[in-house]
Amino acid sequence: MTKLTQKSVKFDWEEKAEAAFQLLKQKLCSAPILALPEGSENFV
């Protein structure tokens, strides 16, 4: 998917890019990513 952001590459959304996008979307929405922070210390 990162190849699609380069200037010299034609933007062509293929099955491989779609599969990578769906996997990335699934991982970003999973429980470990969306967990609330623990403790009273600052976080970024």
C-alpha positions as YAML, in Angstrom:
chain: A
units: angstrom
residues:
- id: 1
  name: MET
  ca: [0.00, 0.00, 0.00]
- id: 2
  name: THR
  ca: [2.85, 2.41, 0.68]
- id: 3
  name: LYS
  ca: [3.97, 2.11, -2.94]
- id: 4
  name: LEU
  ca: [0.73, 3.84, -3.95]
- id: 5
  name: THR
  ca: [1.91, 7.02, -2.18]
- id: 6
  name: GLN
  ca: [5.04, 7.43, -4.31]
- id: 7
  name: LYS
  ca: [5.05, 10.08, -7.03]
- id: 8
  name: SER
  ca: [6.36, 7.84, -9.80]
- id: 9
  name: VAL
  ca: [3.79, 5.07, -9.23]
- id: 10
  name: LYS
  ca: [0.39, 5.06, -10.91]
- id: 11
  name: PHE
  ca: [-2.40, 4.78, -8.35]
- id: 12
  name: ASP
  ca: [-3.97, 1.41, -9.12]
- id: 13
  name: TRP
  ca: [-6.03, -0.13, -6.30]
- id: 14
  name: GLU
  ca: [-5.64, -3.88, -6.75]
- id: 15
  name: GLU
  ca: [-6.75, -6.90, -4.72]
- id: 16
  name: LYS
  ca: [-3.42, -6.95, -2.87]
- id: 17
  name: ALA
  ca: [-3.88, -3.34, -1.72]
- id: 18
  name: GLU
  ca: [-7.50, -3.98, -0.75]
- id: 19
  name: ALA
  ca: [-6.49, -7.00, 1.34]
- id: 20
  name: ALA
  ca: [-3.76, -4.99, 3.08]
- id: 21
  name: PHE
  ca: [-6.21, -2.14, 3.76]
- id: 22
  name: GLN
  ca: [-8.83, -4.47, 5.23]
- id: 23
  name: LEU
  ca: [-6.23, -6.15, 7.47]
- id: 24
  name: LEU
  ca: [-4.91, -2.78, 8.65]
- id: 25
  name: LYS
  ca: [-8.45, -1.57, 9.37]
- id: 26
  name: GLN
  ca: [-9.19, -4.76, 11.33]
- id: 27
  name: LYS
  ca: [-5.99, -4.46, 13.39]
- id: 28
  name: LEU
  ca: [-6.59, -0.78, 14.22]
- id: 29
  name: CYS
  ca: [-10.09, -1.56, 15.48]
- id: 30
  name: SER
  ca: [-9.08, -4.52, 17.65]
- id: 31
  name: ALA
  ca: [-9.23, -4.51, 21.43]
- id: 32
  name: PRO
  ca: [-5.50, -4.00, 22.23]
- id: 33
  name: ILE
  ca: [-5.41, -0.80, 20.17]
- id: 34
  name: LEU
  ca: [-8.64, 0.67, 21.53]
- id: 35
  name: ALA
  ca: [-7.99, -0.10, 25.20]
- id: 36
  name: LEU
  ca: [-8.26, 2.65, 27.80]
- id: 37
  name: PRO
  ca: [-4.98, 3.73, 29.42]
- id: 38
  name: GLU
  ca: [-4.19, 2.38, 32.86]
- id: 39
  name: GLY
  ca: [-2.68, 4.27, 35.78]
- id: 40
  name: SER
  ca: [-2.51, 7.94, 36.65]
- id: 41
  name: GLU
  ca: [0.64, 8.88, 34.71]
- id: 42
  name: ASN
  ca: [0.64, 11.02, 31.58]
- id: 43
  name: PHE
  ca: [0.35, 9.32, 28.23]
- id: 44
  name: VAL
  ca: [0.67, 10.35, 24.60]
...
